[in-house]
Amino acid sequence: MLRIYLDMCCYNRPYDDQAQIKTAMEAQAKLYIQDLIKEKKLELITSYMLRYECGNNPFPMRRDAIFDFIDKYAFGYVGNERKAVIEKKAAEIMKTGIKFKDACHVASAIYAGCSYFISTDIRLLKYHSEEIKMVTPIEFIVEMEEE
């Protein structure tokens, strides 16, 4: 089964201003991906960095909804006990200009054997690796439908 990692930008997309068509489409694609996860058609991986970032969300309703989803539906979790190996890989990723937290997300996804890293962060999506495919929620859906 396909294993994926959604970063914090992705989880927050449905809460963003939906006035721009791209934002609205990404939000719908992300919600569709969530449905596939709920239906056990995808394996969701989360991490200590995702929990850290979510815990810092200033909006309690959003924070609780995201925690509720990942607590119910995560297939796997890359925890603090893996921090040393994750941050070593993150340091390597950061050499390409990726920021620390984002690099930890990508490193966690790679460590957990994810095929896809899904984000709406255009800067982060410029990172390319043979180890994982970096895509937007829309690109992910398009690729899924082509298979």
Buried (B, 14 or more C-beta within 10 A) or exposed (E): EEBBBBBBBBBBBBBBEBEEEEBBBBBBBBEBBBEBBEEEEBBBBBBBBBBEBBEEBEEEEBBEBBBEBBEEBBBBBBEEEBBEEBBEBBEEBBEEEBBEBBBBBBBBBBBBEBBBBBBBBEEBBEBEBEBBBBBBBBBBBEEBEEE
